[in-house]
Amino acid sequence: MKHFTGFQDMLFYSCPVPPEEREKLDAFLLLLEKSNAWKYLNGCNTEVEPGRPKIDECKLFAAVLYCFVLGKASLREIETACSTDLRIIYLTGQVNPSASSFSRFITSLIPKLSTIFPAIMKAIFRTCSVPMNTLFLDGSKFEANANKYKFVWKPTTLHIRLSEKVANLLGLMHLGSDLLSEGIISSKLIMRKIDEAEKITPDTVAGGEKALKEMRSQLSQYFMKSLEYEEKETICGENRNSYYKTDHDATAMCLKDDYYSGLGSNMHAAYNTQILVSDGFIVSYYVSQDRSDTRTLANAIEQFHKWYGQYPEKLCADAGYGSFSNYEYCEQKGIQAFIKYPSWNGERTGRNPALYEYVDEKTITCLGFRKGVRVKLADRKHS
């Protein structure tokens, strides 16, 4: 049964598509047919309007995908193209869904993109008869749609200072005997100390009843502030130090646009996107909250392996990915890494020459031609 290639003849002959364009559209639909993308479209919302009959999900998918190829990314542009662009009319069979219809369809399609994208790319590489064994990796930061100057920093230092204040206050109330000497005091522990503070008598603290009342009030304020800090730290997670109020997934980053104007001071809500390319095709992508490209290489390759069931034979990347952990990862996975290390350019030009040169696995020589022997240190991970 044909899903993408069986509905083109419905077009009225009063508005024919030029032959060269029809050839491209037929090749596009044939590629979608070979990819079996229709298997993953079941359950997508294909109502033209609420209460009206649904339309073919393959038509909607082909129209949306081709509009994205043409650079028509907004819902209004796609809606207009269904009425004015002969190519899109050819794909939809003269059905004119509204912008809200496309919105519902795309929203229901998002969870399935990680399955549809690799299926289409596999079909492209089978059609082109090229292997997917050499990858080129590069990253870019894309600004999120969040309000400016609404970012929140991870309050680690503030939380430590708050814990010190709590410890001092509990010491004055004679409730700090079981506190740890270092570290952050949790809100649960502060809550338990508030309950204990209600049971102590005024004669146990200096200043009497008035001082005790102020201490209890201050401890309650510390408890609320501790809850606030813990919530912010939970949203940030372990691997980042900021988030945005209007988009908790976005991180404060410096974009390339600010390289010559305030790099390090102009922060934007952004995502770090790693893109893997093979033979000119984007075959995989990995979106992270990490501001550094160095720590994203392994995750990007694992994403590729998850989608295609294989590791690349060769990987090429710039010096931003040059680190011992990345070289070690590539060696473990059997990947031939063409990745510069950060000092490569200085050594190549002679501006910052290498201080040492390996002679063999056990011996190195310096610029003065003095030989050294590898020594293992007990407190070092790598020697």
C-alpha positions in Angstrom: 0.0 0.0 0.0 1.3 3.4 -1.0 1.2 6.1 1.7 3.2 9.1 0.3 3.1 8.4 -3.4 -0.5 7.6 -4.1 -2.3 10.9 -3.8 -0.7 13.3 -6.3 -3.2 12.9 -9.2 -6.0 14.7 -7.3 -4.6 18.0 -8.4 -6.7 20.0 -10.8 -5.2 20.4 -14.2 -6.0 24.1 -14.2 -3.0 24.7 -12.0 -0.3 22.3 -13.1 3.1 22.0 -11.4 6.0 22.6 -13.7 7.6 19.2 -14.8 11.0 19.9 -13.2 9.3 20.8 -9.9 7.1 17.7 -10.1 10.1 15.5 -10.6 11.6 16.9 -7.4 8.4 16.4 -5.5 8.0 12.9 -6.7 11.6 12.1 -5.7 10.9 13.7 -2.3 7.7 11.6 -1.8 9.4 8.4 -2.9 12.2 9.0 -0.4 9.6 9.3 2.4 8.0 6.1 1.2 11.3 4.2 1.3 11.9 5.5 4.9 8.7 4.0 6.2 8.1 7.2 8.1 4.3 6.6 7.8 4.7 3.9 10.5 5.4 6.5 13.1 2.6 9.0 12.2 -0.2 7.0 13.7 -1.8 8.8 16.6 -0.8 12.3 15.4 -3.6 14.9 15.6 -4.8 15.4 12.0 -8.0 17.3 12.6 -8.5 20.2 10.2 -10.7 21.9 12.7 -12.1 20.5 16.0 -15.1 18.4 15.1 -14.3 18.1 11.4 -13.1 15.0 9.6 -9.4 14.2 9.9 -7.1 14.4 6.8 -4.3 12.1 5.8 -1.4 12.3 8.2 1.1 11.6 5.3 -0.1 14.6 3.4 0.3 16.9 6.4 3.7 15.5 7.2 5.0 15.9 3.6 3.7 19.5 3.5 5.2 20.5 6.8 8.6 18.9 6.0 8.8 20.5 2.6 7.8 23.9 4.0 10.7 23.6 6.4 13.0 22.7 3.5 11.8 25.9 1.8 12.5 28.0 4.9 8.8 28.5 5.8 9.1 27.8 9.5 6.1 29.8 10.9 2.6 28.3 11.0 1.1 31.3 9.1 3.6 30.8 6.3 2.7 27.1 6.1 -1.0 27.9 6.1 -0.5 30.5 3.3 1.6 28.1 1.2 -1.2 25.5 1.2 -3.2 28.1 -0.8 -0.6 29.8 -2.9 2.3 27.5 -3.5 1.7 24.9 -6.2 4.3 22.6 -4.7 2.5 22.5 -1.4 -0.9 22.2 -3.0 0.5 19.2 -4.9 1.6 17.6 -1.7 -1.6 18.2 0.3 -4.0 17.4 -2.6 -5.7 20.8 -2.4 -6.5 20.5 1.3 -6.1 23.9 3.1 -5.5 23.2 6.9 -5.4 26.3 9.1 -2.4 27.4 11.2 -4.0 25.9 14.3 -4.4 22.5 12.6 -0.7 22.5 11.7 0.1 23.5 15.3 -1.8 20.6 16.7 -0.2 18.2 14.2 3.4 19.4 14.9 2.9 19.3 18.6 1.7 15.7 18.5 4.6 14.9 16.1 7.4 16.2 18.4 7.8 13.1 20.6 8.3 11.0 17.5 11.0 13.1 15.8 13.8 11.1 17.3 12.5 8.1 15.5 11.4 9.7 12.2 14.6 11.6 11.6 17.0 8.6 11.6 14.6 6.6 9.5 14.6 9.3 6.8 18.4 9.7 7.0 18.9 5.9 6.6 16.7 6.1 3.5 18.8 9.0 2.1 22.1 7.1 2.6 20.7 3.9 1.0 19.5 5.9 -2.0 22.8 7.7 -2.4 24.8 4.4 -1.8 27.2 6.1 0.6 28.4 4.8 4.0 27.9 6.7 7.2 31.3 5.9 8.6 33.0 9.3 8.7 31.5 12.1 10.8 32.3 15.8 11.3 31.3 17.3 14.6 30.8 21.0 15.4 28.6 22.9 17.8 26.7 26.1 17.9 24.7 28.0 20.5 21.1 28.9 19.6 19.3 31.6 21.5 16.1 30.5 23.3 12.9 32.5 23.1 13.1 33.8 26.7 13.0 37.3 28.1 16.3 39.0 28.5 18.0 39.6 31.9 15.6 37.1 33.6 18.3 34.5 34.4 18.8 33.0 37.8 22.2 32.0 39.1 22.8 28.9 41.1 23.0 30.1 44.7 25.7 27.6 45.9 27.8 30.3 47.7 24.7 32.0 49.1 23.4 28.7 50.4 26.8 28.0 52.2 26.7 31.4 53.8 23.1 30.8 54.9 24.1 27.5 56.5 26.8 29.3 58.4 24.2 31.8 59.7 21.9 28.9 60.6 24.6 27.1 62.5 25.5 30.3 64.4 21.9 30.9 65.4 21.3 27.3 66.5 24.5 27.6 68.5 23.1 30.6 70.4 19.9 28.6 71.0 21.9 25.5 72.2 20.5 23.4 69.4 23.6 22.9 67.2 25.2 19.9 68.9 24.3 17.5 66.1 25.1 19.7 63.2 27.9 18.9 60.8 31.0 21.1 61.0 30.9 21.7 57.2 28.5 21.6 54.4 25.0 22.9 53.6 22.2 22.6 56.2 19.1 21.2 54.5 15.6 22.8 54.9 14.4 19.5 56.5 17.0 19.9 59.3 16.1 23.5 59.8 12.4 22.5 60.0 13.2 20.0 62.7 15.2 22.6 64.6 12.2 25.0 64.4 10.1 22.3 66.1 12.8 21.9 68.8 13.0 25.7 69.2 9.3 25.8 70.2 10.0 23.6 73.1 12.9 25.5 74.7 12.3 27.9 77.5 13.3 31.6 77.6 15.7 31.1 80.5 18.0 28.9 78.3 19.0 31.7 76.0 20.7 35.1 76.6 18.2 37.9 76.4 15.2 36.1 77.7 11.8 35.8 76.0 12.2 38.7 73.6 15.5 37.4 72.3 14.0 33.9 71.9 11.1 35.2 69.9 13.4 37.0 67.6 15.6 33.9 67.1 12.5 31.8 66.3 11.4 34.4 63.7 14.9 34.5 62.2 15.1 30.7 62.0 11.8 30.7 60.1 13.1 33.2 57.7 16.2 31.1 57.2 14.0 28.1 56.5 12.1 29.9 53.7 15.3 31.2 52.2 16.7 27.6 52.3 13.7 26.3 50.4 14.2 29.0 47.8 17.9 28.1 47.3 17.1 24.4 47.2 14.5 24.9 44.5 16.9 26.9 42.4 19.6 24.3 42.8 17.2 21.5 41.8 16.2 23.4 38.6 19.9 24.1 37.7 21.0 20.5 38.3 24.6 19.4 38.8 26.1 20.4 35.4 25.1 24.1 35.1 25.0 27.3 37.1 22.0 29.2 35.7 18.6 29.0 34.2 16.0 31.5 32.9 12.7 32.3 34.6 10.7 32.0 31.4 12.5 28.9 30.2 14.0 26.7 32.9 15.8 24.5 30.3 17.8 27.4 28.8 21.2 28.4 30.2 23.0 31.7 30.3 25.6 31.6 27.6 27.8 33.9 25.4 26.9 33.8 21.7 29.2 34.2 18.8 27.5 37.5 17.9 29.0 39.0 21.1 32.5 37.9 20.3 33.8 41.4 19.6 31.3 43.2 21.9 31.4 42.2 25.5 32.2 38.5 25.4 31.8 37.3 28.9 29.4 40.1 29.9 26.5 39.7 27.5 24.6 36.7 28.6 21.7 35.2 26.6 19.3 32.3 27.2 20.6 29.6 24.8 21.1 25.9 24.1 24.3 24.2 23.1 23.6 22.1 19.9 26.1 19.6 18.6 25.6 18.6 15.0 27.1 15.6 13.3 27.5 15.7 9.5 28.4 12.8 7.1 28.8 13.3 3.4 27.2 16.7 3.6 24.1 15.5 5.4 23.2 16.2 9.0 22.8 12.7 10.5 22.5 13.5 14.2 22.2 16.3 16.7 22.5 16.6 20.5 21.1 19.5 22.5 22.5 20.2 25.9 22.7 22.8 28.6 26.5 22.7 28.8 28.3 25.9 27.9 31.5 24.0 26.9 31.8 21.8 23.8 34.4 19.6 25.3 32.0 17.7 27.6 29.4 17.1 24.9 31.4 14.9 22.4 30.7 11.6 24.1 27.0 12.3 24.5 26.7 13.4 20.8 28.4 10.1 19.6 26.2 8.0 21.9 23.1 9.7 20.4 24.4 8.7 17.0 24.9 5.2 18.1 21.5 5.0 19.6 19.9 6.1 16.3 22.0 4.0 13.9 23.3 1.2 16.0 27.0 1.8 15.1 29.9 4.0 16.0 31.7 6.0 13.2 35.0 4.8 12.0 36.5 8.3 11.8 35.6 11.5 13.6 36.8 15.0 12.8 36.4 18.0 15.1 38.1 21.2 16.0 40.4 22.0 19.0 37.4 22.8 21.1 36.9 19.1 21.6 40.6 18.3 22.3 40.8 16.8 25.8 42.2 13.6 27.3 38.8 12.2 28.1 37.6 12.7 24.5 40.7 11.0 23.1 40.3 8.2 25.6 36.6 7.8 24.7 37.4 7.6 20.9 40.1 5.0 21.6 37.7 2.9 23.7 35.0 2.9 21.0 37.4 2.2 18.1 37.0 5.6 16.5 39.9 7.1 14.6 39.9 10.7 16.0 41.1 13.7 13.9 40.7 16.2 16.8 43.2 18.9 17.4 44.4 19.6 20.9 44.2 23.2 22.1 47.9 23.9 21.7 48.2 22.4 18.2 48.2 25.7 16.3 50.9 27.2 18.4 53.1 24.2 18.0 52.4 24.1 14.2 53.5 27.8 13.7 56.3 27.7 16.3 54.8 30.5 18.4 54.3 28.1 21.3 56.5 25.1 20.6 56.0 21.8 22.5 58.2 21.5 25.5 58.5 17.7 25.3 58.5 15.1 22.5 57.8 11.4 22.9 60.6 9.1 21.9 58.8 5.9 22.8 56.3 4.7 25.3 58.7 5.0 28.2 60.9 7.9 27.3 60.4 11.6 26.4 62.9 14.3 25.4 62.8 18.1 26.1 63.9 21.0 23.9 67.4 20.7 25.4 67.6 17.1 24.2 67.6 15.8 27.8 65.8 12.5 28.2 63.2 11.9 30.9 61.5 8.8 32.2 57.8 8.4 32.9 57.1 8.5 36.6 53.8 7.5 38.3 52.6 9.7 41.2 50.3 8.2 43.8 48.1 11.3 44.0 47.7 11.8 40.2 45.1 10.1 38.0 47.2 10.4 34.9 51.0 10.6 34.7 
